């Protein structure tokens, strides 16, 4: 029995043809197992084929929660459905919005992003809907709003929970009628815009408290996607770190190729309140400071090592070359010693140097090496 896989319109139909196989027969359980293996392999292949080449690295994940997010992205991308992205600050809501747009039939049209929380209340309406010349003091010419600029494409409204009640009313009208009117204008302008909104607030709670219109919430919440925080997808930290190191090493014209095991263990112990954005920023900073091909503990802020400093001395990694292992142990010891030294002396450099029996210049050099700041230890 030979199994032949036929793929039609992304559906998988397994047909079989009888063929002699040298007298070897397969039982029902073996056939079912083979069929499942083929189906899963083809589904994995088709999923991979879905993503554009320039997003292949972005969608790599070992997290089940992120895999579910990416599956929803695939399901909704080629529709005109309004999407509401929820998640903590720094989880990558803008990236997911761009991912949806890039894999939609609007990919060749504009993707316009608006950070609603960064625009003064008095200017939000003008930014979103535009205005006519003379509509208000300072309106010296006609201005097209972001909705018009995004026509036939995608409008991404970030931090949607921050907009005023007046703007909420107009947004509701636009989503219902699919047309806008510029401030000071009298003409209705029809639009074909796909709206993706994002928030780090719980909009349902804001509705209950009276800060957000529930009817607008329902209009936005047609296809909700919740993006998990980094602390719930820690098995992705190594992959993300590698991508950021490669990016910043190239950007800074350095030859940084790896991250020390001690740093990676500290990363896994850390809660990442700033999520993926915090990881990206901290690796950029480390790449600027690092003078070797490997990101070492001395290139990172001390808060990443608080848990590990309490367990000092560090465990020995015999897989490392002796010189590397020795330097890593020295770095961790110095960081622990200096932290206690500065804390005991309340950040007073002269007293700390005297306690350590070194000069203030030597102490300052060591503090710079480990990115320690005196003010973090001054008694408050």
C-alpha positions as CSV (number, residue, x, y, z in Angstrom):
1,X,0.0,0.0,0.0
2,X,1.5,3.3,-1.0
3,X,0.2,6.6,0.4
4,X,-0.1,9.6,-1.9
5,X,-0.7,13.0,-0.6
6,X,-2.8,15.4,-2.6
7,X,-3.0,19.1,-1.6
8,X,-6.0,21.1,-2.9
9,X,-6.8,24.6,-1.7
10,X,-4.7,24.1,1.4
11,X,-6.8,21.0,2.4
12,X,-5.1,17.7,2.7
13,X,-6.6,14.7,1.1
14,X,-4.9,11.3,1.6
15,X,-5.6,8.8,-1.2
16,X,-4.1,5.4,-1.5
17,X,-3.2,3.1,-4.4
18,X,-2.5,-0.6,-4.2
19,X,0.9,-1.5,-5.1
20,X,3.0,-4.6,-4.4
21,X,5.8,-3.9,-2.0
22,X,7.7,-7.1,-2.0
23,X,5.1,-8.9,0.0
24,X,5.5,-6.5,3.0
25,X,2.2,-5.4,4.4
26,X,1.3,-2.6,6.8
27,X,-1.4,-2.9,9.5
28,X,-4.2,-0.3,10.2
29,X,-2.3,1.3,13.1
30,X,0.9,1.7,11.1
31,X,-1.1,3.2,8.3
32,X,-2.9,5.7,10.6
33,X,0.5,6.6,12.1
34,X,2.0,7.2,8.7
35,X,-1.0,9.2,7.6
36,X,-0.7,11.5,10.7
37,X,3.0,11.9,10.2
38,X,2.5,13.0,6.6
39,X,-0.3,15.4,7.5
40,X,1.7,17.1,10.3
41,X,4.8,17.4,8.1
42,X,2.8,19.0,5.3
43,X,1.0,21.3,7.7
44,X,4.3,22.5,9.1
45,X,5.6,23.0,5.6
46,X,2.6,25.1,4.6
47,X,2.8,27.1,7.8
48,X,6.5,27.9,7.1
49,X,5.6,28.8,3.5
50,X,3.0,31.3,4.7
51,X,5.5,33.7,6.2
52,X,7.4,36.2,4.0
53,X,11.1,35.7,3.8
54,X,11.9,38.9,5.7
55,X,9.8,37.8,8.6
56,X,11.1,34.2,8.9
57,X,13.4,35.0,11.9
58,X,10.6,37.0,13.6
59,X,8.2,34.1,13.7
60,X,10.6,31.5,15.2
61,X,9.2,30.6,18.6
62,X,9.2,27.6,21.0
63,X,6.4,29.1,23.0
64,X,3.0,27.5,22.7
65,X,1.3,30.8,23.6
66,X,3.2,32.6,20.8
67,X,2.5,29.8,18.3
68,X,-1.2,30.4,19.1
69,X,-0.8,34.1,18.4
70,X,0.9,33.4,15.1
71,X,-1.8,31.0,14.1
72,X,-4.4,33.7,14.7
73,X,-2.3,36.1,12.6
74,X,-2.4,33.6,9.7
75,X,-6.2,33.2,10.1
76,X,-7.0,36.9,10.2
77,X,-4.4,38.5,7.9
78,X,-6.2,38.2,4.6
79,X,-9.5,39.5,5.9
80,X,-10.7,43.1,6.5
81,X,-11.6,42.2,10.1
82,X,-10.8,44.7,12.8
83,X,-8.2,43.3,15.2
84,X,-7.6,44.2,18.9
85,X,-4.1,43.4,20.2
86,X,-3.7,43.3,23.9
87,X,-0.6,42.8,26.0
88,X,1.9,44.5,28.4
89,X,4.1,47.3,27.2
90,X,7.0,45.9,25.2
91,X,5.5,42.6,24.2
92,X,5.6,43.4,20.4
93,X,2.1,44.6,19.5
94,X,3.4,46.9,16.8
95,X,5.4,44.0,15.3
96,X,2.3,41.8,15.3
97,X,0.3,44.6,13.6
98,X,3.0,44.9,10.9
99,X,3.0,41.1,10.5
100,X,-0.8,41.1,9.9
101,X,-0.5,43.9,7.3
102,X,2.5,42.3,5.6
103,X,0.7,39.0,5.0
104,X,-2.6,40.6,3.9
105,X,-3.9,41.5,0.5
106,X,-3.2,45.1,1.6
107,X,0.5,44.6,1.9
108,X,1.3,46.9,-1.1
109,X,-0.9,49.7,0.4
110,X,0.2,52.0,3.3
111,X,0.6,50.9,6.9
112,X,0.0,54.0,9.0
113,X,0.9,53.8,12.7
114,X,-0.5,56.3,15.3
115,X,0.5,56.3,18.9
116,X,-2.7,57.7,20.4
117,X,-1.1,58.3,23.9
118,X,1.7,60.5,22.4
119,X,-0.7,63.0,20.7
120,X,-2.1,65.9,22.8
121,X,-5.9,65.6,23.2
122,X,-6.5,68.8,21.3
123,X,-4.7,67.4,18.3
124,X,-5.9,63.8,18.2
125,X,-9.0,64.6,16.0
126,X,-7.0,66.6,13.5
127,X,-4.3,63.8,13.4
128,X,-6.8,61.1,12.8
129,X,-9.5,62.7,10.6
130,X,-7.7,65.8,9.1
131,X,-9.0,69.3,8.9
132,X,-9.9,71.9,6.3
133,X,-8.1,75.3,5.9
134,X,-9.4,77.7,8.4
135,X,-11.2,75.1,10.6
136,X,-9.5,76.5,13.7
137,X,-6.7,78.9,14.6
138,X,-3.5,77.7,13.0
139,X,-5.2,75.7,10.3
140,X,-3.5,77.5,7.5
141,X,-4.0,74.7,4.9
142,X,-5.9,71.5,4.4
143,X,-4.5,68.5,6.2
144,X,-5.2,64.9,5.5
145,X,-5.7,62.7,8.5
146,X,-4.2,59.3,9.2
147,X,-7.4,57.6,8.1
148,X,-7.2,59.1,4.6
149,X,-3.5,58.4,4.4
150,X,-4.2,54.7,5.2
151,X,-6.9,54.4,2.6
152,X,-6.8,50.9,1.0
153,X,-4.2,49.9,3.6
154,X,-4.0,49.4,7.4
155,X,-4.3,51.9,10.2
156,X,-2.7,50.9,13.5
157,X,-4.0,52.7,16.5
158,X,-1.6,52.0,19.4
159,X,-2.7,52.7,23.0
160,X,-6.3,53.1,21.9
161,X,-7.4,53.3,25.6
162,X,-5.9,56.8,26.0
163,X,-8.2,58.6,23.5
164,X,-10.9,61.0,24.8
165,X,-14.6,60.4,24.9
166,X,-15.1,62.8,21.9
167,X,-12.6,60.9,19.8
168,X,-14.2,57.6,20.8
169,X,-17.5,58.8,19.4
170,X,-16.0,59.7,16.1
171,X,-14.0,56.4,15.9
172,X,-17.2,54.5,16.5
173,X,-18.9,56.4,13.7
174,X,-16.0,55.7,11.3
175,X,-15.9,52.0,12.1
176,X,-19.7,51.8,11.5
177,X,-20.1,54.0,8.5
178,X,-16.6,53.5,6.9
179,X,-16.4,57.2,6.1
180,X,-14.9,60.3,7.7
181,X,-15.5,64.0,7.7
182,X,-12.5,66.4,8.2
183,X,-12.7,68.9,10.9
184,X,-14.4,72.0,9.4
185,X,-15.5,70.0,6.4
186,X,-19.0,69.1,5.2
187,X,-18.2,66.3,2.8
188,X,-18.3,62.6,3.8
189,X,-15.2,60.8,2.5
190,X,-15.7,57.1,2.0
191,X,-12.7,54.9,3.1
192,X,-11.5,51.4,2.8
193,X,-9.2,51.0,5.8
194,X,-8.4,48.0,7.9
195,X,-8.1,49.0,11.6
196,X,-5.8,47.3,14.0
197,X,-5.9,48.7,17.6
198,X,-3.6,47.9,20.5
199,X,-3.7,48.5,24.2
200,X,-1.8,47.5,27.4
201,X,-4.9,48.3,29.4
202,X,-7.9,46.0,30.0
203,X,-10.5,47.8,27.9
204,X,-13.3,45.8,29.4
205,X,-12.3,47.2,32.9
206,X,-12.1,50.7,31.4
207,X,-15.7,50.3,30.1
208,X,-16.9,49.2,33.5
209,X,-15.3,52.3,35.1
210,X,-16.8,54.6,32.5
211,X,-13.6,55.6,30.8
212,X,-14.2,53.8,27.5
213,X,-17.3,53.3,25.4
214,X,-18.5,49.8,25.5
215,X,-20.0,50.0,22.0
216,X,-16.6,51.1,20.6
217,X,-15.0,48.2,22.6
218,X,-17.3,45.7,20.8
219,X,-16.4,47.3,17.4
220,X,-12.7,46.9,18.1
221,X,-12.8,43.5,19.8
222,X,-14.0,41.6,16.7
223,X,-10.8,39.5,16.6
224,X,-8.9,39.8,19.8
225,X,-5.3,38.6,20.1
226,X,-3.5,38.5,23.5
227,X,0.3,38.7,23.3
228,X,2.0,36.9,26.2
229,X,4.6,38.6,28.3
230,X,8.2,37.5,28.0
231,X,8.2,35.9,31.5
232,X,5.7,33.4,30.1
233,X,7.8,32.6,27.1
234,X,11.3,32.3,28.5
235,X,12.2,29.5,26.2
236,X,12.3,32.1,23.4
237,X,14.9,34.3,25.2
238,X,17.9,32.5,23.7
239,X,16.5,32.9,20.1
240,X,15.6,36.6,20.7
241,X,19.0,37.3,22.3
242,X,20.8,35.8,19.3
243,X,18.8,37.9,16.9
244,X,19.5,41.1,18.8
245,X,23.2,40.3,19.2
246,X,23.5,39.7,15.5
247,X,21.7,42.9,14.7
248,X,23.6,45.2,17.0
249,X,26.9,43.6,16.4
250,X,26.5,44.5,12.7
251,X,25.1,47.9,13.4
252,X,28.0,48.8,15.8
253,X,30.6,47.2,13.5
254,X,31.6,44.7,16.2
255,X,32.4,41.0,16.3
256,X,30.1,39.9,19.1
257,X,29.0,36.4,18.4
258,X,27.8,34.9,21.8
259,X,26.5,35.5,25.3
260,X,28.0,34.0,28.4
261,X,26.2,31.1,30.2
262,X,26.1,33.2,33.4
263,X,24.3,36.0,31.6
264,X,21.8,33.6,30.0
265,X,21.1,32.0,33.3
266,X,20.5,35.5,34.8
267,X,18.2,36.3,31.9
268,X,16.1,33.2,32.7
269,X,15.9,34.2,36.4
270,X,14.7,37.7,35.6
271,X,11.0,38.7,35.3
272,X,11.4,41.1,32.3
273,X,8.8,43.8,33.3
274,X,9.6,45.6,30.1
275,X,9.3,42.4,28.0
276,X,10.9,42.0,24.6
277,X,11.7,45.7,24.3
278,X,13.6,45.6,27.6
279,X,15.6,42.6,26.3
280,X,16.4,44.4,23.1
281,X,17.5,47.6,24.8
282,X,19.6,45.8,27.4
283,X,21.4,43.8,24.7
284,X,22.0,47.0,22.7
285,X,23.6,48.6,25.7
286,X,25.7,45.5,26.4
287,X,27.0,45.4,22.8
288,X,28.1,49.0,23.1
289,X,30.0,48.3,26.4
290,X,31.5,44.9,25.5
291,X,35.1,44.7,24.3
292,X,35.2,40.9,23.6
293,X,33.3,38.6,21.2
294,X,31.2,37.4,24.1
295,X,28.7,39.4,26.2
296,X,29.9,39.1,29.8
297,X,28.2,39.9,33.1
298,X,30.2,43.1,33.4
299,X,28.3,44.6,30.4
300,X,24.9,44.3,32.1
301,X,23.2,46.2,34.9
302,X,23.5,44.6,38.3
303,X,19.8,43.9,38.7
304,X,20.1,41.0,36.4
305,X,22.4,39.2,38.8
306,X,20.8,39.8,42.1
307,X,19.5,36.3,42.4
308,X,22.8,34.8,41.3
309,X,24.9,37.1,43.6
310,X,23.0,35.7,46.6
311,X,24.2,32.2,45.5
312,X,27.8,33.2,45.0
313,X,30.2,31.6,44.3
314,X,29.0,30.7,40.8
315,X,28.9,27.2,39.6
316,X,31.8,26.1,37.4
317,X,31.2,25.5,33.7
318,X,33.9,23.1,32.7
319,X,32.8,23.3,29.0
320,X,34.4,26.7,28.8
321,X,38.1,27.3,28.0
322,X,40.1,27.9,31.2
323,X,40.9,31.6,30.4
324,X,37.2,32.3,29.7
325,X,36.0,30.5,32.8
326,X,38.5,32.2,35.0
327,X,37.6,35.7,33.6
328,X,33.9,35.0,34.1
329,X,34.4,33.9,37.7
330,X,36.5,37.1,38.3
331,X,33.8,39.3,36.7
332,X,31.1,37.8,38.9
333,X,33.2,38.0,42.0
334,X,34.2,41.6,41.4
335,X,30.5,42.5,40.7
336,X,29.4,40.9,44.0
337,X,32.3,42.4,46.0
338,X,31.8,45.9,44.6
339,X,28.1,45.8,45.2
340,X,28.5,44.9,48.9
341,X,31.4,47.4,49.2
342,X,29.4,50.3,47.9
343,X,26.3,49.4,49.8
344,X,28.2,49.1,53.1
345,X,29.8,52.5,52.5
346,X,26.6,54.2,51.3
347,X,28.1,55.1,47.9
348,X,30.9,57.2,49.4
349,X,33.8,56.5,47.0
350,X,36.6,57.6,49.3
351,X,35.4,55.4,52.2
352,X,34.8,52.4,49.8
353,X,38.2,52.7,48.3
354,X,39.8,52.9,51.8
355,X,37.9,49.8,52.9
356,X,39.1,47.9,49.8
357,X,42.6,49.2,50.2
358,X,42.7,50.6,46.7
359,X,42.8,54.1,45.2
360,X,39.7,56.0,44.3
361,X,40.9,55.9,40.7
362,X,41.1,52.1,40.8
363,X,37.6,51.9,42.3
364,X,36.1,54.2,39.7
365,X,37.7,52.1,36.9
366,X,36.2,48.9,38.3
367,X,32.8,50.6,38.7
368,X,32.9,51.7,35.1
369,X,33.8,48.2,34.0
370,X,30.8,46.8,35.8
371,X,28.4,49.7,35.0
372,X,27.9,50.5,38.6
373,X,26.7,54.0,39.5
374,X,27.5,55.7,42.9
375,X,24.0,57.2,43.2
376,X,22.4,53.8,43.3
377,X,24.1,53.2,46.7
378,X,23.8,56.6,48.3
379,X,21.6,56.5,51.4
380,X,18.2,58.1,50.7
